[in-house]
Amino acid sequence: MKKYWLINVGGHNGYSMLVHCVAENIEEAIVKANNADLFEDGADAKIAFGEEVTDDYTIKSFDVNEI
């Protein structure tokens, strides 16, 4: 089952993205986002963190990346 995952990259030029994919945990979602070339820089995947998202407000606040 697909879940929504909010992935964050910290730092001075940090950013966030929302992915919708089949993943059991945030680490798996980050790997899938990296494989889909969604990070601005491939190295960002190594410092990314995040969480599963279930609230409609957050989901509607982002452009969803379907994987």
N, C-alpha and C positions, 0 to 999 in steps of 0.2 A: 504494500500500500504506500502511495506517495504521501510524503509529509512536507511541510514548509520548514525551511531552515534559514535563519538569519545569520549570515556570515559577516564578521567584522575583521577589518585589518586596521590595527592601531598605528600610531605614529603621527608625525606632522602632516602628512598627506593621506591620512587614513580614509577609509571608505567602507560602506556596507553594501551588501547585496542580499536579495532574497531568492533562494532556489527552491524549486518544487521537484522532489525526486524520491526515489525509493532508497532510503538509507536507514540504518538502525541507530546511528548516533551521529554527532556533529563531525567527528573525524572522518567518517565515511562520506558525509555530504561535502566536506572540504575537498576530499580526493576527487569526487565526481565533478565538482565545480572546476577544479584544476584541469582535469582531463577534458572538460568542455571548453577550456581556454577562457574562462570568465574573469580571471584575475588580471589586473592591469599589468602585473609583472609576475612571472612564474614563482619567484622567490616569496611573494606575498603569501602563498599557501602555507609556507612553513611557520609563519607568525600569526595566521588567522585563528580566530576563535569564534564561538557563537552558541546558538541554542535553537531548540525547536520552537516554532511559533504556532500558536493556536488561536490567537485573537484576530478577529476580522479587521480591526483598526490597523494593526501593523501590516497585515497582508495587503490591504488596500492602499497603504502608504508607499508601497514599492512597486516597481516594475518587476514582475515575476519572471525568473529565468527557469523555463521548463527544461528539465534534463531527462 
